[in-house]
Each structure stands twice: as structure tokens, then as C-alpha cells.
């Protein structure tokens, strides 16, 4: 866990605030960069070795995955952060776990039809 040092007044200074936010944001930013770098690498090698038609079909598949899968997971995880933060600040720890499990169940139910659709795609 990251320890946060505060000043005498109990508030963080601007450099401390920036560093604290950066400590939490850097892994997320790095994983997003690697995710899109993987897609670019895939498109490059498919385009070099298999031709333009295959590269176009892979590009369309990647866009469908981004629109359907990535959009749902990011939006649900954003709402999960909001709900868990609110319930945690109120001291309702049981409801934190309940919100987390409800979101996991909803995402699982959303992904079952998507997996079936993607399985039968050509």
C-alpha cells in the first residue's frame, strides 16, 4: 500500500498530490499503452505476411473487440469505483463487497452472449 505523507495542516501539497496520483496512474497508463501496442504489432505482422485483405479483417475484428468488450469493461469499472468509494466512505463495508460482486455478475452475463457471437464469426 502506498503511504501518503501530509503536511502540518493535514493537506497534501501540489507536488505530493501529483506524485501520489502518478503512483496510482502509471501502471494503468502503461497497461493501456501495451494493449494498443499489441494491436499495432499484430496488424503490422499480418499486413506484412498475409496481405491487405487479412490486415483489414484483423483490423475490423480488433475494432469490434474494442467497441464491445473494452467499452463495457471500462464503463462498468468506472461505475464500480464510484459505488465502492461512496459505500466505503460511509463505512458500509458489506455493501462494498456486494457492489463489487454485482458488477462482476453483470459483466459475466454481458460477456456470455459476446463470446458466443465472436465464436461463430468468420
Secondary structure, DSSP 4 states (H G I P E B T S, - for coil): -------TTSSPPHHHHHHHHHHHHHHHHHHHHHHHHHHHHHHHHHHHHH-HHHHHHHHHHHHHHIIIIIHHHHHHHHHHHHHHHHHHHTT-HHHHHHHHHHHHHHHHHHHHHHHHHHHT--
